[in-house]
């Protein structure tokens, strides 16, 4: 779940079916209009129910019976039981600004694992970019054993509500460095990654292909900023035919020797809490897009909130958070 600038949206496990609806050719150019839609699943359609329905959490704003939110009502967000909006008036304002600016003013900044990709399918948890490799038969058993041991040690720290982000960061760096060292020992072949992805349970969220096609046709830049493994997630995007020329990926990429064997990582480490500090924020990426002052940001962790900090003087940043675990806590 993400919360900032008066905006809190809670999305359960069913993936949004349409995030952006574009123009029909008869409606004119992309500069004139663009539409935004957020839709996620009801909890029971994809995973076992997690308790009875209860009224919205206290963090969600109940609609003022005398207020009007036409954009949110048209998108079905107010009545959606699986969406939480803290400040309806603020979100209405953001949505209208984005619609008014059109595609030429828009850019997307998105997380990858369990944001663009599904969390569950058929009641089973899908693979993230790490899980693709963790569960591949091409990986040695000692890798899985050690990776699971590190997960059991560090993941509780990552999600510990009593620790500050500053307190967590040293542990996250330690975790990632140990995993990276472990991966180097596995002598991963570059040619094997395509097969790992094809054999995995990784899937895009419902409607992602349609969304990506519309963004590509409209020329909307999409920055995928991930703390996962770049080589793997790029292959996922290729596998589902959504890795188009308007998409840029920033992640942890493998370094290979002349034999195509992974021998290390390129650049600085990206983990879940430093997505505002990586090379993209010190480059001219956002400067080149300075006229695109409307941003849709999507993620599934508090660390993802910072991904758009490099956007110069944004007009509107609509932040959409997907709550993938412990959904019953805020029901």
N, C-alpha and C positions, 0 to 999 in steps of 0.2 A: 504494500500500500504506500502511496506517495501522498504527502500533504504539504502544500505550500501555496502562498499567495491566495489564501482563502479557498483553495480547491482541494477537495478530497474525494476521490472516487474509489469505490471498492468493487473489484470484479472477482467473481468466483471462478471456478474451473472451466466452465464452457467458454470457448474462445469467441472473441468478437467476430461477427460475421461480415460486418462492413464497417470500416473505420473512416473511410473517406469516400463519398459518392461524387463522381465527377460530372461534367457537363455532357449532355447529349449534343451531337454536332449541331442540331438545329437551334440550340440555345445560345450560340455565340462563342466567343473566345474564352479561354480559361481565365482571362483577366476579369471577366465580368462577374463570375460567381464560382464558388466552390462550396461543397457541402461536407459536413462532419457528422459521422454517426459512430456511436460506441454501443456495441451489443455483446453481451457475454452470456454464458449459459446459466440456466437454473441448476442448482447444485446436483439435483437428482438425476440429470440426464447423462452424467458421465462418470460419476463416482458414487459410492454408497452415501446415503443421506447422513448428515452430521447433526442430527437433532431436529426438533420441531421448529416450525417457523415462529419467529417472535417479532415484535415491532422493530423498526429501524433503530440502529444504535444511536446513542446520545450524540455522537459526533456528526450525525447527518441532520441537515436542516429539513424540518417539515414544511411543505409548501404553505405560504401565506394564502388563505382563501381569497384575499382581495388582490394579490399580486398576480402578474402575468409573466410567464416565461415561454413565449411562443416558440423560440428555437428549440429549447429543451423538450417542450411538449411534442413538437413535430418529430423529434428524434426518438421519442419514447423513453427518455431518460428519467423523467420524474416518476413515472409509474413503475419503472423496472425495479423489481425487488432485489436484484443482484447488483445494484449500483448504489453507491453512497456519494452524495454531493454535500459538502459542508456548507457552502455559500452559493445558493442557487443564483442569486443576482449577479455575483461575480462571474460564475461560469457562463451564464447567459451573455454577459458582456464580452467575455473572451471568445465565445463561439461566434457571436455576431461580428466581432472584429476580424476574425479569421475568414468568415464567409465574405465580408465586404472587401477584404484585401485580395481575394482570388488566389489562383495557383501561383501567379508570378511573385507573390509576397510570402509564399509558404515554403517551409522546409521541415523535415522530420528528423528527430534525433531519437533513436530507439536502442534499447537493450536487445539482446538476442535470445539467450536461453530462458525459456518459460515466459517470454514476452512475445516474440514473433513465433515461437514454437509452442506446441501443445504441452500441457502438463500431464493430462490423462487421456486415455483412449480405451474404450471398452472396460473401464474400471481398473486398468493397469497404468502405472506411471510410465510416461514416455522418457526416452533418453534425451538428456541435454548434450552439449558438445563434449563435456567430460564423460558423461555416461556412455556415449557412443564408443569411446575408446576403452573405458573401464570394462564394458561388457563384450568387447570383440574377442573372438577366439584367436585372433592374430596376436593378442597381447599375452605375455607370459603370466603364469599364475602368481608368481611372486609380486608382480606389479599390482594385481587386484588385491592381494592380501595387504600389502603395505598402504595402498591408496585407501582402502576401507579403514585401516587403523588410523590413518591421519584424519580421515573424515570424522570418525568417532571422537577424535581428540579436539579438532578445531571447529567443527561446525557449531557445536553448542556455544562456543565463544562468539562466533559470528552473529548469532541470533539472540545473545544474552541481553535482555532489556535493561539490566542493571549496570552494564558497562557502557562507557562513552565510546564514540567512534575512535577518538584518539587512543584510548586504552586498547581497543581491538586491533588497530592497524599493525603493531609489531607482530602479533600472532598471525595475522593474515599473510604478512610478508614471509614469515617463517614457514607457514603452510605451503604457500605457492612455490617458494624456493625448493622445499623438499620434494614436492611433486615434480617440479621441473627437472631436478637432478635425477629423480627416479625414471622419468621418461627418457632421458638421455641414455640410461643404462639399457633400455629396451631395444635400441637400434631399430627404430621404426622406419620402415621404408615409405618414401613419399608415394610410391605407386600403390600402396596398400590402403590409403585413406579412402579412396572412392569406394572400394569394396566394404570397408567398415561402415560407411554411411548408408550404403544400399541395404546392408543386412540389419541395420538398426531399427528401432521403433520411433526414431525422431520424425515428427510431423509438424507442419506449419499449422498455426491456428486457423480455424474456419474463416474463410473469406480472405486470407492473406494473399493468395494468388491474384484474386480480383483487385484487391487494394494495390498491390505492387504494379499490376498492369496499368491501372489508372494513373498512378503516380508517374510511371515511366512515360506514358502518352502525354501527360501534362508537363513533363520536364521538371518535376519537383525533386530536389535533392534529398536523398535519404542517407543519413549517417548511422551506421550500425556500430555502436561502441560496446565492446564486450570484454569481460574479464575471462572469457573462456579461451578455447584454442582456435586461433584464426583459420588455420588450414582446414580444420574440421568443419567449422561453421560456413566457410566459403563453399565447401563442397556440398553442404546441405542446401545452400541457396542455388547452386548450380543444378543439383539433383531435381529441385522443384521448379527450375527454370525461372527464377526471379532475380538472378544476379545480373542486372542490367547496368547500362552505363551511367545511370543516375545514382547508383548505390556505391557508397564508399564504406569499407570495413576497416575499423581500427581494433586490434586485438593482440593477443600473444601469438606471434607467428614462429614456426619452426625455422631453424637454420639447417641446411643440408650440406653434406659434403659432395664431392664429384660423383660419388656412387649413389646418390639419392638417399643416403641414410641420415636421419635426424641426429644432429650433434650438439644442438643447443637452441637458444631462442634469440630472436632479433630484437634489438631495442630494449627499452625499459619495461619492467614488469608492470602489467596492468592488473589490479585486483579490484574487488567490489567497492572499495572506499577511496580510490584515487582516480576515478574517471574524469575528474576535472583537472588533472595534473599531467595527463599524457601528452604526447607530441602534437595531437590535433589542436590542442588549446594554445600551443606556442607556435603553431604554423599559421599560414594565411588562409586556411580553409574557411573559417567563418568570415574573415575580412572580404573574401571573394563573393560571399553571399550576403553582404551588408544590406542589400535592398530587400532581402527576405527576412523581414522583421517579425513575422508571425511563425511561431514554432509549435509543433505538436510533439511532446515528449512522452515516451512510453517506457515503463520499466516495471520491475517487480520487487525492488528493494529500495531502502532509504538512500543507499549510495547512488542510485540512478538519478536522484533529484538534481545532482550537480552537473549532469552531462551537458547541459546547454549553457553553462556559465560563460562560455567564450563568445556567445552571440552578442555583437555590439548593439546596445540600445534596443532591445527587443520591444515591439509594441505589445505583443501578447504571447505568453507561453502557457499553453494548455497542457497540464500534466495529468496523465492517465496512469493509474497504478493498478496492477493486477495482484490481488491477494490469492496466492496459490496454496497456502498452508494455514492451518489453524483458523479456518473460516468461521467455525462455530463461535469463536471468541467474540466477534462483533455482530453476530446475528441477533 
